[in-house]
């Protein structure tokens, strides 16, 4: 029994060991690696990829699959790389390939792998010439060079560089990047005047010759995009030729920034590098990676043992492949490695078979997402997209200094992920070549540059010499251009942030639309003329902003209105009907105010006066005796109206007794004086000055009539008239201002339709008999024409704005056309309106109202005191006097009436002097007094 138990125990232990052993044997997944082992990138890959796989399986020790690398050296040869790929896919059973290293190798291998359905993951082929769009089984675990074109363009816009020269390697790696760079620069308002393509095997002398050619040009901003070996020769030649000093700008792409130790750029270079967030993991990997690189490549310079972008991309690519291998199914794992269903041998490209696990492996690779060494790793459409680029300033010894970041979302910023408040972006100060802190202008006066061929219309009439004039010296064949248009163009060119060599080329007399076609087809590089911007022309060329605003106007002969029919009421025309009505209203109002103030105290305005034989017909008796009277209402109304209107000619004779009415009249007479003087001046002007008016009022009258219309040669106004419905048969073209003047005088044409700058010149010479109508039609103005997409348009437009804001264009315009006020102009006296005198009427109206209100206030105060005065000064019967005596309280009070004043005076003796009397005596004494007073009162009433 004990033996059986022991045997059973051993059997169970043996089975457990077998089970454990079976689980500890993961499936092997072969992955090929094609690199140039002796290149800087190849050395980085051989140190990085094995390290990445070791880190992955240390992090995931229970992985069910193990990636085994099968490395091949392509020796930078396309055929060798293709041969290695065939060997890996057919005989070595590789389920995926890492690499190849260069873009041209990757393009060939990607085509083969796509045919065999084997995934290819590249960590160094950054050229846009190869992409997942052209090879379905190709994935790029690195940044495409096209992504950094926007960063270069942003730098050019930020520093104001309008011209940038790319220096690139003449192969798929370099040439494929240039179109993206040119497009990005064009979007930023910069241009590529020329390119410098260098062969990969170019010698130092060949490079120096190309750089010498670039030095003779004006541009001083260069973008270097080559392999490290060629870049080193470029910088050596540039340093020897003095092209890395003050005033020069060198920008290197991320392919060189990631290998600074192999490039050794000079001080002041600007570099771009993919942004890699600094994490504890990254710091730990950097230290271990440097140790491993030095161990694997002890003969290399220590400056190359720096974990750059290629090392980060290789590390994450290997990690992504290992992670994707874990997600392969058991069926994929059990399928035979290599290719199946092939029809040829291992070297027969046309008969390649297909990988059974390739489709699933590709899907697993592109679906892989993880927090990689370079940040979040995720492939979009088979390509890695970095969130931002670092902008580096290279210092002495190849040390880098960060000055900012660039991202498609935020542009140039000082801090990653944060937008800048400064237009155009913000960067830290840059130390430029020559240790200068002054931003280079990016250009110098060229010693050998092709001049811009600027077309200028020839055979321009001398009548319009101030606008434009061109002359050619028959001896030297030198073209000289002068005039307003030329001076504005040359002033704008002087404000450009770079030199713009140009020469004037005479364009034979032709319509300006044909001149536009010459610019469009490349016969001329630009057209500088008095050319109006129209929609049709703008569809073929690009115009600058207008340097002169223009309108379509009409000039017609003048005629004198006085030669017309006789007008009976001509004397009323100096004043408008509104002013006549207001003046009449204020005459009546002033007369009313004066009457209101004077009619109580002034007999001439209706107060009570003595009746005389001379005025009995005008007065109405106002007392019973008929000795006094007042003016009748009709006479008072007549006086009111007469007084108001008599002030117009200062014929009023009524005497005023109140200071208030005198003030009203003084102010009103002042207003009348100004009105009278203005009326006299206006009437005199109408009678003596010619009253001219245009023979044709506006375009509508011109269209309804039958007169011919003159336009200038090569002008677009003929098309504008035709489009508005004007008959083509009534349009006549003339070349000179003299021809227009003669045609208008002899009646050949009834009007001229042209743009205002030409009319300003015409009317300055012939202003006596012609005028420009007020009706204007706005046009696009004069502009300079350039081919579509020309970068000079934006720069010259900005220069024209500066000239306008600084009033320089106004100065040039006055120089060639004179001051606008210099010329004499015909005029017609207009009517005087109420608007011109409303302040005077306001003053006199306010004055009259105030005086009237003051008079009413005083009258109200007097009316309150009148009842008491009537009681005390006008008793009408002895009973009233008796009542007053009784109120005093003394029967001995003596009373009498003053005949002269009509008032009652009462003498009240002192109390001690009053003696008591009998009541009968009192009655007897009072009775005679009452009788006496009563008789006196009756006499007073009779006298009234």
ZAMARLUM-149309 format. One record per residue (C-alpha): x, y, z. Coordinates in steps of 0.5 Angstrom, whole numbers, padded with zeros to 4 digits, always signed. Layout:
XYZ ...
% end
This chain:
+0000+0000+0000 +0006+0005+0002 +0009+0003-0005 +0003+0005-0009 +0002+0011-0005 +0009+0013-0007 +0008+0011-0014 +0001+0015-0014 +0005+0021-0011 +0010+0021-0016 +0006+0020-0022 +0002+0027-0020 +0008+0031-0019 +0010+0029-0026 +0004+0031-0029 +0004+0037-0026 +0011+0039-0028 +0009+0037-0035 +0003+0042-0035 +0007+0047-0032 +0012+0046-0038 +0007+0047-0043 +0004+0053-0040 +0012+0056-0040 +0013+0055-0047 +0009+0061-0051 +0008+0061-0058 +0014+0064-0062 +0012+0070-0067 +0018+0071-0072 +0019+0079-0074 +0024+0081-0079 +0028+0087-0078 +0031+0091-0084 +0036+0096-0082 +0043+0099-0085 +0047+0097-0079 +0052+0102-0080 +0048+0108-0080 +0046+0112-0074 +0039+0110-0074 +0041+0103-0075 +0045+0103-0069 +0040+0106-0065 +0035+0101-0068 +0040+0095-0066 +0040+0098-0059 +0033+0100-0058 +0028+0094-0061 +0031+0088-0057 +0031+0093-0050 +0024+0095-0052 +0022+0087-0052 +0025+0086-0046 +0022+0091-0042 +0015+0089-0045 +0016+0081-0043 +0018+0084-0036 +0012+0088-0036 +0008+0082-0038 +0011+0075-0036 +0005+0071-0038 +0005+0073-0045 +0003+0067-0049 +0007+0070-0055 +0014+0071-0056 +0017+0076-0061 +0023+0073-0064 +0027+0078-0068 +0030+0076-0075 +0035+0082-0077 +0038+0083-0084 +0043+0089-0086 +0040+0092-0092 +0047+0097-0093 +0043+0102-0095 +0041+0099-0102 +0034+0098-0104 +0035+0091-0108 +0039+0088-0102 +0033+0091-0097 +0028+0087-0102 +0032+0081-0102 +0032+0081-0095 +0024+0082-0095 +0023+0076-0099 +0028+0072-0095 +0024+0074-0089 +0017+0072-0092 +0018+0066-0095 +0024+0062-0092 +0024+0065-0085 +0017+0065-0084 +0016+0072-0081 +0009+0074-0080 +0011+0082-0080 +0017+0086-0081 +0020+0092-0077 +0023+0097-0082 +0026+0098-0087 +0030+0104-0085 +0030+0109-0091 +0024+0111-0095 +0026+0109-0102 +0027+0102-0099 +0020+0102-0095 +0017+0104-0101 +0019+0098-0105 +0019+0093-0099 +0012+0096-0097 +0009+0094-0104 +0012+0087-0104 +0009+0086-0097 +0002+0088-0099 +0002+0083-0105 +0004+0078-0099 +0000+0081-0094 +0005+0081-0089 +0005+0088-0084 +0011+0092-0085 +0012+0097-0079 +0017+0103-0080 +0020+0107-0075 +0024+0111-0079 +0021+0112-0086 +0018+0119-0085 +0018+0121-0093 +0011+0122-0095 +0013+0118-0101 +0011+0112-0098 +0004+0112-0094 -0001+0107-0092 -0006+0110-0097 -0001+0107-0103 +0001+0101-0099 -0005+0098-0095 +0000+0093-0091 +0005+0099-0089 +0004+0103-0082 +0008+0108-0080 +0010+0109-0073 +0014+0115-0074 +0012+0122-0076 +0011+0124-0083 +0015+0129-0085 +0009+0133-0088 +0006+0134-0081 +0012+0139-0080 +0011+0143-0086 +0006+0147-0082 +0011+0148-0076 +0016+0151-0081 +0011+0156-0085 +0009+0158-0078 +0016+0160-0076 +0016+0164-0083 +0010+0168-0081 +0012+0169-0074 +0019+0172-0076 +0016+0176-0082 +0020+0172-0087 +0017+0172-0094 +0022+0168-0098 +0025+0161-0096 +0029+0157-0099 +0029+0149-0098 +0036+0145-0098 +0034+0138-0099 +0037+0131-0101 +0035+0130-0108 +0031+0123-0107 +0025+0120-0104 +0026+0122-0097 +0028+0130-0099 +0024+0131-0105 +0017+0129-0103 +0017+0134-0097 +0018+0140-0101 +0011+0140-0104 +0008+0140-0097 +0013+0145-0095 +0011+0150-0101 +0004+0149-0100 +0005+0151-0093 +0009+0157-0094 +0004+0159-0099 -0002+0159-0094 +0003+0163-0089 +0004+0168-0094 +0011+0166-0096 +0014+0164-0103 +0020+0159-0105 +0024+0163-0110 +0028+0157-0112 +0030+0151-0109 +0037+0147-0108 +0037+0140-0109 +0043+0136-0107 +0045+0129-0109 +0046+0124-0103 +0054+0123-0105 +0055+0130-0107 +0062+0132-0105 +0064+0138-0101 +0066+0142-0107 +0059+0141-0110 +0056+0143-0104 +0060+0149-0103 +0058+0151-0111 +0051+0151-0109 +0051+0155-0103 +0055+0160-0107 +0050+0161-0112 +0045+0161-0106 +0049+0167-0103 +0049+0171-0109 +0041+0171-0109 +0037+0175-0104 +0034+0170-0099 +0038+0168-0093 +0033+0163-0090 +0034+0156-0091 +0031+0150-0089 +0035+0144-0089 +0032+0137-0090 +0037+0131-0091 +0040+0125-0088 +0046+0127-0083 +0052+0125-0087 +0050+0130-0092 +0047+0135-0087 +0054+0135-0084 +0057+0137-0091 +0052+0143-0092 +0054+0146-0085 +0062+0145-0086 +0061+0148-0093 +0056+0154-0090 +0061+0155-0084 +0067+0156-0089 +0063+0160-0094 +0061+0165-0088 +0054+0163-0089 +0053+0161-0082 +0054+0168-0079 +0050+0174-0077 +0044+0175-0082 +0043+0168-0084 +0037+0163-0082 +0038+0156-0082 +0032+0151-0080 +0033+0144-0079 +0027+0138-0079 +0026+0133-0074 +0030+0128-0078 +0036+0132-0076 +0034+0134-0070 +0034+0127-0067 +0041+0126-0069 +0044+0132-0067 +0051+0128-0065 +0051+0126-0072 +0050+0133-0075 +0054+0137-0071 +0050+0144-0073 +0053+0151-0072 +0050+0155-0066 +0044+0159-0068 +0040+0154-0072 +0033+0153-0071 +0031+0145-0070 +0024+0142-0070 +0023+0135-0066 +0017+0131-0064 +0014+0133-0057 +0016+0127-0052 +0013+0129-0045 +0018+0128-0040 +0016+0122-0035 +0019+0118-0030 +0019+0112-0034 +0022+0116-0040 +0028+0118-0035 +0029+0111-0033 +0029+0108-0040 +0034+0114-0042 +0039+0112-0037 +0039+0104-0039 +0039+0106-0046 +0045+0110-0046 +0049+0105-0042 +0046+0100-0047 +0048+0104-0053 +0055+0105-0051 +0056+0098-0049 +0054+0096-0056 +0058+0101-0060 +0064+0103-0056 +0067+0106-0062 +0062+0111-0063 +0062+0118-0060 +0059+0119-0054 +0055+0125-0056 +0051+0120-0060 +0048+0116-0054 +0042+0121-0054 +0035+0118-0054 +0032+0122-0060 +0026+0121-0064 +0028+0115-0068 +0030+0111-0061 +0023+0113-0058 +0019+0111-0065 +0023+0104-0065 +0022+0103-0058 +0014+0104-0059 +0014+0100-0065 +0017+0094-0062 +0012+0095-0056 +0006+0095-0061 +0008+0089-0065 +0009+0085-0059 +0003+0088-0056 -0001+0086-0062 +0002+0079-0063 -0001+0078-0056 -0008+0079-0059 -0007+0074-0065 -0012+0068-0064 -0010+0061-0063 -0012+0059-0071 -0007+0065-0073 -0001+0062-0068 -0002+0055-0071 -0002+0057-0078 +0004+0055-0082 +0009+0061-0082 +0011+0064-0088 +0007+0065-0095 +0002+0060-0097 -0001+0058-0104 +0005+0061-0108 +0006+0059-0115 +0014+0060-0116 +0020+0060-0112 +0022+0064-0106 +0025+0069-0111 +0019+0069-0115 +0016+0076-0114 +0010+0075-0119 +0009+0068-0115 +0009+0070-0108 +0004+0067-0104 +0000+0070-0098 +0001+0070-0090 -0005+0067-0087 -0004+0071-0081 -0003+0078-0084 -0010+0081-0084 -0011+0079-0077 -0004+0082-0075 -0005+0088-0079 -0011+0089-0076 -0008+0088-0069 -0003+0093-0070 -0007+0098-0072 -0012+0097-0066 -0006+0098-0061 -0007+0103-0056 -0002+0104-0050 +0002+0110-0046 +0008+0109-0050 +0015+0112-0049 +0013+0118-0053 +0006+0119-0050 +0000+0116-0052 +0001+0111-0058 -0005+0110-0063 -0005+0110-0071 -0010+0114-0075 -0011+0111-0082 -0004+0107-0081 +0000+0113-0078 +0002+0116-0072 +0000+0123-0070 +0004+0127-0065 +0000+0132-0061 +0006+0138-0062 +0013+0139-0064 +0018+0143-0060 +0022+0149-0063 +0029+0148-0061 +0035+0153-0061 +0041+0150-0062 +0047+0152-0058 +0055+0151-0058 +0057+0144-0057 +0050+0141-0060 +0046+0143-0054 +0039+0144-0055 +0035+0150-0052 +0027+0150-0052 +0024+0156-0054 +0017+0154-0055 +0012+0149-0058 +0008+0148-0065 +0001+0145-0066 -0004+0145-0071 -0009+0147-0066 -0005+0153-0062 +0000+0155-0067 +0007+0157-0064 +0006+0158-0056 +0011+0158-0050 +0007+0153-0047 +0005+0146-0050 -0003+0145-0050 -0004+0153-0048 -0006+0158-0054 -0002+0164-0054 -0005+0171-0054 -0001+0174-0058 -0003+0174-0066 +0002+0170-0070 +0004+0166-0064 +0009+0167-0058 +0016+0164-0057 +0022+0165-0052 +0028+0170-0055 +0032+0166-0060 +0040+0167-0060 +0041+0167-0068 +0047+0165-0072 +0053+0170-0070 +0050+0170-0062 +0046+0176-0065 +0039+0177-0061 +0036+0181-0067 +0031+0178-0071 +0034+0177-0078 +0030+0180-0084 +0031+0174-0088 +0034+0178-0094 +0039+0182-0097 +0040+0186-0103 +0041+0181-0109 +0048+0181-0113 +0045+0176-0118 +0037+0176-0118 +0032+0175-0124 +0028+0182-0124 +0021+0182-0124 +0018+0184-0131 +0013+0190-0130 +0009+0192-0136 +0007+0199-0136 +0002+0201-0142 +0006+0205-0147 +0003+0211-0152 -0001+0214-0146 -0003+0221-0148 +0000+0227-0146 -0006+0229-0143 -0006+0224-0138 +0002+0225-0136 +0000+0226-0129 -0003+0219-0128 +0002+0215-0132 +0008+0216-0137 +0013+0212-0140 +0019+0213-0145 +0024+0209-0148 +0031+0212-0149 +0032+0210-0157 +0040+0210-0155 +0040+0206-0149 +0034+0202-0150 +0032+0204-0142 +0025+0205-0140 +0023+0210-0136 +0017+0211-0132 +0014+0217-0129 +0007+0219-0126 +0003+0218-0120 +0002+0211-0121 +0009+0209-0122 +0011+0213-0116 +0006+0210-0111 +0008+0203-0114 +0016+0205-0112 +0014+0207-0105 +0010+0201-0104 +0016+0197-0106 +0021+0200-0102 +0016+0198-0096 +0017+0191-0097 +0021+0187-0092 +0025+0184-0098 +0029+0187-0104 +0024+0186-0110 +0028+0187-0116 +0024+0189-0122 +0025+0193-0129 +0019+0196-0133 +0017+0193-0140 +0013+0197-0145 +0007+0194-0147 +0004+0196-0153 -0002+0200-0154 -0008+0195-0152 -0014+0194-0148 -0013+0193-0141 -0016+0186-0141 -0011+0184-0146 -0006+0186-0141 -0009+0182-0136 -0008+0176-0140 -0001+0178-0141 +0000+0177-0134 -0004+0171-0133 +0000+0167-0139 +0007+0169-0136 +0009+0174-0141 +0009+0179-0136 +0010+0178-0128 +0006+0184-0126 +0002+0190-0129 +0003+0197-0126 -0002+0202-0129 -0008+0206-0128 -0012+0199-0128 -0019+0199-0125 -0021+0193-0121 -0027+0189-0124 -0030+0182-0122 -0028+0179-0129 -0021+0182-0129 -0020+0179-0122 -0022+0172-0124 -0016+0172-0128 -0010+0175-0124 -0009+0177-0117 -0010+0185-0115 -0007+0189-0109 -0011+0193-0105 -0013+0199-0109 -0008+0205-0108 -0014+0210-0111 -0021+0210-0110 -0025+0212-0117 -0032+0213-0119 -0035+0213-0126 -0038+0220-0127 -0040+0224-0132 -0038+0231-0135 -0043+0235-0139 -0043+0242-0142 -0046+0248-0138 -0052+0252-0140 -0054+0259-0137 -0061+0259-0133 -0062+0266-0135 -0062+0265-0142 -0069+0262-0141 -0076+0264-0141 -0078+0270-0136 -0080+0269-0129 -0085+0274-0126 -0084+0272-0119 -0076+0272-0120 -0075+0277-0114 -0078+0271-0109 -0073+0266-0111 -0067+0269-0106 -0071+0266-0100 -0074+0259-0100 -0081+0258-0099 -0080+0256-0092 -0076+0262-0090 -0081+0267-0093 -0087+0263-0089 -0083+0263-0082 -0081+0271-0083 -0088+0273-0084 -0090+0269-0078 -0085+0272-0074 -0087+0279-0077 -0094+0278-0074 -0092+0275-0068 -0087+0280-0066 -0093+0285-0068 -0097+0281-0063 -0092+0281-0057 -0091+0289-0058 -0099+0290-0058 -0100+0286-0052 -0095+0290-0048 -0097+0297-0050 -0104+0297-0051 -0106+0298-0044 -0101+0304-0043 -0100+0307-0050 -0106+0310-0054 -0102+0308-0061 -0104+0301-0059 -0111+0302-0056 -0110+0305-0049 -0115+0310-0047 -0114+0317-0050 -0117+0324-0050 -0122+0325-0056 -0120+0330-0061 -0123+0332-0068 -0118+0328-0071 -0118+0322-0068 -0126+0321-0067 -0127+0316-0073 -0122+0312-0070 -0123+0311-0063 -0129+0308-0059 -0132+0313-0053 -0130+0309-0047 -0133+0314-0041 -0140+0317-0041 -0138+0324-0042 -0135+0322-0049 -0129+0326-0047 -0124+0319-0048 -0124+0313-0052 -0120+0307-0055 -0118+0305-0062 -0123+0300-0065 -0121+0293-0066 -0120+0293-0073 -0115+0299-0072 -0112+0295-0067 -0111+0289-0071 -0109+0294-0077 -0103+0297-0072 -0101+0290-0070 -0100+0288-0077 -0097+0294-0080 -0092+0295-0074 -0090+0288-0075 -0088+0288-0083 -0086+0296-0082 -0080+0293-0078 -0078+0289-0085 -0076+0296-0088 -0075+0300-0081 -0081+0304-0083 -0085+0303-0076 -0086+0310-0073 -0090+0308-0067 -0087+0310-0060 -0086+0305-0055 -0087+0306-0048 -0085+0300-0045 -0078+0297-0044 -0080+0290-0045 -0083+0292-0052 -0077+0296-0054 -0072+0290-0052 -0077+0286-0057 -0076+0290-0063 -0069+0291-0062 -0068+0284-0062 -0072+0283-0068 -0069+0289-0072 -0063+0286-0071 -0065+0279-0074 -0069+0283-0080 -0062+0287-0081 -0059+0280-0083 -0065+0277-0087 -0065+0284-0091 -0057+0284-0092 -0057+0276-0094 -0063+0277-0099 -0060+0283-0102 -0053+0279-0103 -0057+0273-0106 -0061+0277-0111 -0055+0281-0113 -0052+0274-0114 -0057+0272-0118 -0058+0278-0123 -0050+0278-0124 -0047+0272-0123 -0048+0267-0129 -0053+0261-0127 -0050+0255-0130 -0053+0248-0130 -0051+0242-0133 -0054+0240-0140 -0056+0233-0138 -0058+0232-0131 -0056+0225-0130 -0055+0218-0133 -0063+0217-0133 -0063+0223-0138 -0057+0221-0142 -0060+0214-0143 -0067+0217-0145 -0064+0222-0150 -0060+0221-0157 -0054+0225-0155 -0047+0221-0157 -0043+0219-0151 -0035+0219-0151 -0031+0215-0147 -0023+0214-0146 -0019+0209-0150 -0018+0202-0147 -0023+0204-0141 -0028+0199-0139 -0033+0204-0138 -0036+0202-0145 -0037+0195-0142 -0041+0198-0136 -0045+0203-0140 -0047+0197-0145 -0049+0193-0139 -0053+0198-0136 -0057+0198-0143 -0054+0204-0146 -0054+0203-0154 -0047+0201-0157 -0048+0205-0163 -0048+0212-0159 -0041+0210-0155 -0035+0214-0158 -0028+0213-0156 -0023+0218-0156 -0015+0218-0154 -0014+0225-0151 -0017+0230-0147 -0017+0235-0152 -0021+0231-0157 -0026+0231-0151 -0026+0238-0151 -0027+0239-0158 -0033+0234-0159 -0037+0237-0153 -0036+0244-0156 -0038+0242-0163 -0044+0238-0161 -0041+0231-0163 -0042+0228-0156 -0047+0230-0151 -0043+0228-0145 -0037+0224-0143 -0037+0218-0138 -0030+0216-0135 -0027+0215-0128 -0026+0221-0123 -0018+0221-0124 -0019+0223-0131 -0024+0228-0130 -0020+0231-0125 -0015+0233-0130 -0020+0234-0135 -0023+0240-0131 -0017+0243-0129 -0015+0245-0136 -0023+0246-0139 -0027+0248-0133 -0030+0254-0136 -0035+0251-0140 -0036+0244-0137 -0038+0240-0130 -0038+0234-0127 -0045+0231-0125 -0046+0229-0118 -0049+0222-0119 -0043+0217-0118 -0042+0210-0119 -0037+0207-0115 -0032+0202-0118 -0026+0198-0115 -0021+0203-0115 -0014+0202-0119 -0010+0196-0117 -0003+0193-0119 -0004+0186-0122 +0000+0180-0121 -0001+0172-0123 -0005+0168-0119 -0002+0166-0112 +0003+0171-0112 +0006+0172-0105 +0007+0180-0107 +0000+0181-0107 -0001+0181-0100 +0006+0184-0098 +0004+0190-0103 -0003+0191-0100 +0000+0192-0093 +0005+0197-0096 -0001+0201-0099 -0004+0201-0093 +0002+0204-0089 +0002+0209-0095 -0005+0211-0094 -0005+0211-0086 +0002+0215-0087 -0002+0220-0092 +0004+0219-0096 -0001+0217-0102 -0004+0224-0101 +0002+0227-0101 +0004+0224-0108 -0003+0225-0111 -0002+0233-0109 +0005+0233-0112 +0002+0230-0119 -0005+0233-0119 -0005+0239-0115 -0009+0241-0109 -0017+0240-0110 -0018+0247-0108 -0013+0250-0113 -0018+0250-0119 -0024+0255-0120 -0031+0252-0121 -0037+0254-0124 -0043+0255-0118 -0050+0257-0118 -0053+0261-0113 -0058+0257-0109 -0064+0259-0105 -0063+0261-0097 -0067+0257-0093 -0069+0257-0086 -0064+0252-0083 -0059+0258-0084 -0062+0263-0080 -0066+0258-0075 -0061+0260-0069 -0063+0268-0070 -0071+0266-0070 -0070+0262-0064 -0067+0268-0061 -0072+0273-0063 -0077+0268-0061 -0075+0267-0054 -0074+0274-0053 -0081+0276-0055 -0084+0270-0050 -0080+0272-0044 -0082+0279-0045 -0089+0277-0046 -0089+0273-0040 -0086+0278-0035 -0091+0283-0037 -0096+0278-0035 -0093+0277-0029 -0093+0285-0027 -0100+0286-0030 -0103+0280-0025 -0099+0283-0019 -0103+0290-0021 -0110+0287-0021 -0109+0284-0014 -0108+0291-0011 -0114+0295-0016 -0120+0293-0011 -0117+0296-0005 -0115+0302-0009 -0122+0303-0012 -0125+0303-0005 -0120+0308-0002 -0119+0313-0008 -0126+0312-0012 -0132+0313-0007 -0138+0313-0011 -0144+0316-0006 -0144+0319+0000 -0146+0313+0004 -0140+0310+0002 -0136+0316+0005 -0141+0315+0011 -0139+0308+0012 -0132+0310+0011 -0133+0315+0017 -0136+0310+0021 -0131+0305+0020 -0126+0310+0023 -0131+0311+0029 -0131+0319+0030 -0137+0323+0028 -0133+0329+0028 -0128+0327+0022 -0128+0332+0017 -0128+0329+0010 -0127+0333+0003 -0125+0331-0004 -0120+0333-0008 -0122+0335-0015 -0116+0335-0018 -0114+0328-0016 -0121+0325-0015 -0119+0322-0008 -0122+0323-0001 -0118+0326+0004 -0120+0324+0011 -0117+0328+0017 -0118+0325+0024 -0117+0330+0029 -0114+0327+0036 -0118+0324+0041 -0117+0330+0046 -0120+0335+0041 -0127+0331+0040 -0132+0334+0043 -0139+0331+0045 -0145+0333+0042 -0152+0332+0042 -0155+0326+0038 -0159+0331+0034 -0154+0336+0033 -0149+0330+0030 -0155+0328+0025 -0156+0336+0023 -0148+0336+0022 -0147+0330+0018 -0153+0331+0014 -0150+0338+0010 -0144+0334+0009 -0148+0328+0006 -0151+0333+0002 -0145+0336+0000 -0141+0330-0002 -0147+0327-0006 -0147+0333-0010 -0140+0333-0011 -0140+0326-0013 -0145+0327-0018 -0141+0333-0021 -0135+0328-0022 -0139+0323-0025 -0142+0328-0030 -0135+0330-0031 -0133+0323-0033 
% end
